[in-house]
Structures are given as C-alpha cells and as structure tokens.
C-alpha cells in the first residue's frame, strides 16, 4: 500500500501537460463512474476523459448509478468494444469483483478509482482517497468546534461502499473519546442529498435538541442543512461534510457548513489514466503497489478562497 501525500499534486492535477500521440490513435479507454448527477463523480469522469484524450485515446464515460447489473453490462460493452483499459469506480465492494475479473480475463487491465473491491490481485491498481485519514481529520476539526458536550447526528453513506464504514469508524474512533458527545441518531442516507433532507426531517421530529451533524459526504450534509434551515434550526448547529464539493464550499462561504474534507478526486482520476497508459504501452504496472492512498485535505473558512476549481485546493 502506498500513500500519496504531496499537496502540490492538487494544484497541478488538471493542468500538467502530458506527452500525447496523434489524436485518438491509441484506442479506447472506457470510464465507468457511479452517478454524474453528483458533482464528485461528474468530476471523476470528466478528468479521466480529458486525460485519456490528452494522451491520444478515445474515451467514453458511462454510469452504473450503484447498480451492479448495469455495471456488468457496461463492462461487457467495454470488452466487446475492445477497450485498451477500463477506469472503474466500482458499484459494490463485493458485487464488483466478478466484473473486474471478467475484464481482466479478457485481457483488459482495470484501474479502480475512489472505491475498493474486497479482493486484491485482479485490478492493476486501486486508487482511492485515504478515507481513514480524512475521517480523523474531519472528526478532530468537528470536535474542536462542537466542544466536549453535544447531541449530534451522523449520516452514513451507502453500506455496500467500504468508504462509508471507513469514514464512520474514523469518526467514532475520535468522538468516542468524549463521553459528553451523545449520538442521538445515525441514519443511512446513501450519499444522497434528498435522502439526507428526508432523514433529517424525521430526526428533528424525534429530537428537540440537535447541536451538530457529522456526515459521510457533502450531499447528505447539504440535505441536512436544507431541512434544518427550513425548520428554522440551522443557526448554531455545526455541520461537517466530506468530499470538497463546490456546493459544500459555497455553504462554508455562507456560514452554513463548518468544514468539508476534500477528497483529491481530480488527482487520482488523472493518475489512474496515466497509469493505464503506462500499462498499455509497457505491460507492467507503473506503480508496484496495487492499493494507492491519496491523502485528504481540510477546507474551512480560513482557506476556502484557495479552492480554485472543483475538488482542487491550491497552495
């Protein structure tokens, strides 16, 4: 396992020139993301596509939206279309193992981004945010704002995604050290803003006092903010997010969100395509370690003006 910690990568992620061949002469790279309606996954797909085209490949971006059957069909299409490589954000840690193996058996190297699968040695690389580090970073910041005593809510992501449990465990490792912090509710909202809004409405009905919310991603946090604002209960409630989305950054600027933990998706999406290109041309991995962790960064009111592009924090 390798950790990628250089902050300078974030500033250079989308602008660094590459040595490209003639346009679209290198073949097809198939990019499969989760749901581009979420700005995080949209950025993931667009950065990967732009990098592939810069390197001389054709590229298509498709989405499985968390459905393993759709994911299976998209991988089969990539195999049928003779893709030189597949960049995949897997739908399910267990359920995506089979499609990765199928592509590998067909001679197509697979590079996973953002989420892992629960089997090593099938994909060439798994490039993901350092979710444990990011969760600890967020929880320490959240507690420093909230204090030692509070009634709070946690929003949990999609249970089929290992990132959800990793972030929740990271939060709990930090916050369990403070017995005065009482978790009055933990709700699964599947990374979704509408579900965050609906769950927050239900939680407020059952809990007259809520001092803070800590969320597994920005979309769920933004849904909670909308519900709290509608009920006139946002003021004084501390909200912490995770992703570094443009809407979360706007909420920080507006004083509605305390912070968000930036995932360097623009960095590792680009890096995955660069590594795919290397493998296509050399037949060996560019990086020896299959699992590569990219450290997260914190966005607060103090540094929010350094947010210069989606999911990019400049020095």
C-alpha positions in Angstrom: 0.0 0.0 0.0 1.3 3.4 -1.0 0.2 6.8 0.4 0.2 9.8 -2.0 0.6 12.9 0.3 2.1 15.7 -1.8 -0.2 18.7 -1.6 1.4 20.1 -4.8 -0.4 17.3 -6.8 -3.7 19.0 -6.2 -2.7 22.3 -7.7 -1.2 20.6 -10.8 -3.7 17.8 -11.2 -5.7 19.2 -14.1 -3.1 21.4 -15.8 0.1 19.4 -16.1 0.8 18.7 -19.8 1.3 15.2 -21.0 3.1 13.7 -24.0 0.3 12.7 -26.3 0.3 10.9 -29.6 -1.9 11.8 -32.6 -5.5 12.5 -31.6 -7.4 9.3 -30.7 -4.7 7.0 -32.3 -4.2 4.8 -29.2 -7.5 3.1 -28.9 -10.4 3.3 -26.4 -10.3 3.8 -22.7 -13.7 3.1 -21.1 -14.5 5.1 -18.0 -17.3 3.9 -15.7 -18.4 6.1 -12.8 -21.2 6.0 -10.3 -23.6 8.8 -10.8 -22.6 12.0 -12.7 -25.5 13.9 -11.1 -23.2 14.1 -8.1 -20.5 16.7 -8.8 -17.9 14.4 -7.3 -18.5 11.6 -9.7 -19.0 14.0 -12.6 -15.5 15.5 -11.9 -14.1 12.0 -11.7 -15.4 11.1 -15.1 -14.5 14.3 -16.8 -11.0 14.5 -15.5 -10.4 10.9 -16.6 -11.9 11.5 -20.0 -9.8 14.7 -20.6 -6.6 12.9 -19.5 -7.3 10.0 -21.8 -8.0 12.2 -24.8 -4.9 14.3 -24.0 -2.9 11.1 -24.2 -4.3 10.3 -27.6 -7.1 7.8 -26.7 -10.8 7.9 -27.5 -12.7 7.9 -24.2 -16.3 7.3 -23.2 -17.8 7.9 -19.8 -20.8 5.9 -18.6 -22.5 5.5 -15.2 -23.9 2.5 -13.3 -25.5 4.6 -10.5 -24.7 1.9 -8.0 -26.5 -0.9 -9.9 -24.2 -4.0 -10.3 -26.3 -5.3 -13.2 -25.8 -2.0 -15.1 -22.2 -2.1 -14.2 -21.9 -5.6 -15.6 -23.5 -4.6 -18.9 -21.1 -1.6 -19.2 -18.1 -3.7 -18.6 -19.3 -6.3 -21.2 -19.7 -3.4 -23.6 -16.1 -2.3 -22.9 -14.9 -5.8 -23.6 -16.9 -6.0 -26.8 -15.7 -2.7 -28.0 -12.0 -3.7 -27.5 -11.2 -1.2 -24.8 -7.5 -0.9 -24.1 -8.2 -0.3 -20.4 -11.2 0.3 -18.0 -11.2 3.0 -15.4 -13.9 1.9 -12.9 -15.5 3.3 -9.8 -16.9 0.0 -8.6 -20.6 -0.2 -7.6 -20.1 -2.7 -4.8 -17.1 -3.8 -2.8 -18.1 -7.5 -3.2 -20.5 -7.4 -6.1 -18.0 -5.8 -8.5 -15.3 -8.4 -8.0 -16.8 -10.6 -10.8 -16.8 -7.9 -13.4 -13.3 -6.8 -12.7 -12.2 -10.5 -13.0 -14.1 -10.8 -16.3 -12.4 -7.8 -17.9 -9.0 -9.0 -16.6 -9.6 -12.5 -18.0 -10.5 -10.8 -21.4 -7.1 -9.1 -21.4 -8.3 -5.7 -20.4 -6.5 -4.0 -17.5 -8.8 -2.5 -14.9 -7.9 0.6 -12.8 -10.2 1.2 -9.9 -10.8 4.7 -8.6 -12.5 6.1 -5.5 -13.8 2.8 -4.1 -12.2 -0.5 -3.5 -13.2 -4.1 -4.1 -12.8 -6.8 -1.5 -10.2 -8.8 -3.4 -6.7 -8.0 -4.3 -4.7 -9.2 -7.4 -7.4 -8.7 -10.0 -7.2 -5.0 -10.8 -3.9 -3.5 -11.8 -4.4 -0.6 -9.3 -6.9 0.7 -6.8 -6.5 4.5 -6.4 -8.6 5.9 -3.5 -8.8 8.7 -1.0 -7.2 8.0 2.3 -10.6 7.8 4.0 -9.4 6.8 7.4 -7.0 9.8 7.5 -9.7 12.1 6.1 -12.3 11.0 8.6 -9.9 11.5 11.5 -9.1 15.0 10.1 -12.7 15.9 9.9 -13.7 14.4 13.3 -10.9 16.3 15.1 -11.9 19.5 13.5 -15.6 18.9 14.2 -15.0 18.2 17.9 -12.8 21.3 18.3 -15.8 23.4 17.1 -18.6 21.5 18.9 -16.8 21.1 22.2 -16.9 18.2 24.7 -20.7 18.1 25.1 -23.4 18.0 22.4 -26.3 16.0 21.0 -25.4 15.1 17.4 -26.4 13.1 14.3 -24.3 11.1 12.0 -25.2 10.4 8.3 -23.9 7.2 6.9 -23.2 6.6 3.2 -24.1 3.5 1.1 -23.4 0.4 3.2 -22.2 -1.5 0.1 -19.3 1.0 -0.3 -16.4 0.4 2.1 -15.8 4.1 2.2 -19.0 4.5 4.3 -17.8 2.2 7.1 -14.2 3.5 7.0 -15.4 7.1 7.5 -17.9 6.2 10.2 -15.3 4.2 12.1 -12.9 7.1 11.8 -15.4 9.5 13.2 -16.3 7.1 16.1 -12.7 6.4 17.0 -12.2 10.2 17.6 -15.6 11.1 19.1 -15.9 8.1 21.4 -13.1 9.7 23.5 -15.6 12.4 24.6 -18.4 10.9 26.8 -20.3 14.1 26.7 -20.9 13.8 23.0 -24.2 11.9 22.6 -25.1 10.5 19.2 -28.9 10.7 19.1 -29.3 9.3 15.6 -27.3 7.5 12.9 -29.0 7.4 9.6 -28.1 5.7 6.3 -28.7 8.2 3.5 -26.8 6.5 0.7 -24.6 9.6 -0.3 -27.8 11.3 -1.4 -28.9 14.9 -0.7 -32.7 14.2 -0.9 -32.3 11.2 1.5 -30.2 13.4 3.8 -33.0 16.0 3.8 -35.8 13.5 4.4 -33.8 11.7 7.2 -33.1 15.0 8.9 -36.7 15.9 8.9 -37.6 12.7 10.7 -34.7 13.1 13.1 -35.8 16.6 14.1 -39.3 15.4 14.9 -37.9 12.9 17.4 -35.2 15.1 18.8 -36.0 18.6 20.1 -32.3 19.3 20.6 -29.6 18.7 17.9 -26.4 20.6 18.3 -24.4 19.2 15.4 -24.3 16.9 12.4 -21.3 14.9 11.1 -21.8 13.4 7.6 -20.1 10.8 5.5 -20.3 13.0 2.5 -21.3 16.6 1.4 -24.5 15.6 -0.4 -26.1 14.2 2.8 -24.8 17.1 4.8 -26.3 19.6 2.3 -29.7 17.8 2.6 -29.5 18.1 6.4 -28.7 21.8 6.1 -31.8 22.3 3.9 -34.0 20.6 6.4 -32.6 22.4 9.4 -32.9 25.8 7.5 -36.5 25.1 6.6 -37.3 24.3 10.2 -35.5 27.4 11.5 -33.0 25.2 13.4 -29.8 25.7 11.4 -28.4 28.7 13.3 -26.0 27.4 15.9 -25.9 23.8 14.5 -22.4 22.7 13.5 -22.3 20.7 10.2 -19.3 18.8 8.9 -19.0 17.3 5.4 -16.8 15.1 3.4 -15.8 15.4 -0.3 -15.0 19.0 -1.0 -17.8 19.6 -3.5 -18.5 23.1 -5.0 -21.8 23.3 -3.2 -20.2 22.4 0.1 -17.6 25.1 -0.4 -20.4 27.6 -1.1 -22.1 26.5 2.1 -18.9 27.2 4.0 -18.7 30.7 2.5 -22.3 31.2 3.5 -21.6 30.2 7.1 -23.9 27.1 6.9 -21.2 24.4 6.9 -18.2 24.4 9.3 -15.9 22.5 7.0 -15.6 19.8 4.4 -12.9 17.2 3.9 -11.6 17.4 0.4 -11.1 14.1 -1.5 -8.4 14.6 -4.2 -10.6 13.0 -6.9 -9.2 15.3 -9.6 -5.7 14.0 -8.7 -6.3 10.2 -8.6 -8.7 10.2 -11.6 -6.0 11.7 -13.7 -3.3 9.5 -12.2 -5.4 6.3 -12.9 -5.4 7.1 -16.7 -1.7 7.9 -16.7 -1.0 4.6 -15.1 -3.4 2.9 -17.5 -1.4 4.4 -20.4 1.8 3.2 -19.0 0.5 -0.3 -18.6 -0.9 -0.4 -22.1 2.5 0.6 -23.5 4.7 -1.4 -21.2 2.8 -4.4 -20.0 3.7 -3.8 -16.4 2.3 -1.6 -13.6 3.7 1.9 -13.3 3.3 1.7 -9.5 4.2 -1.6 -7.8 1.6 -1.3 -5.1 -1.9 -2.1 -6.2 -3.7 0.0 -3.5 -2.6 3.6 -3.5 -4.0 6.1 -0.9 -4.2 9.8 -1.6 -4.4 12.0 1.5 -7.4 14.3 2.0 -7.3 18.0 2.9 -9.4 20.2 5.1 -11.4 23.1 3.7 -12.6 25.7 6.3 -13.5 29.4 6.3 -9.8 30.1 6.8 -8.6 28.6 3.4 -11.8 28.4 1.4 -10.5 31.1 -1.0 -7.8 28.6 -2.1 -10.5 26.5 -3.7 -9.7 27.3 -7.3 -11.6 24.6 -9.2 -13.9 21.7 -8.4 -12.2 19.4 -5.9 -8.9 21.3 -6.2 -7.3 23.3 -3.3 -4.3 25.4 -4.3 -1.5 26.4 -2.0 
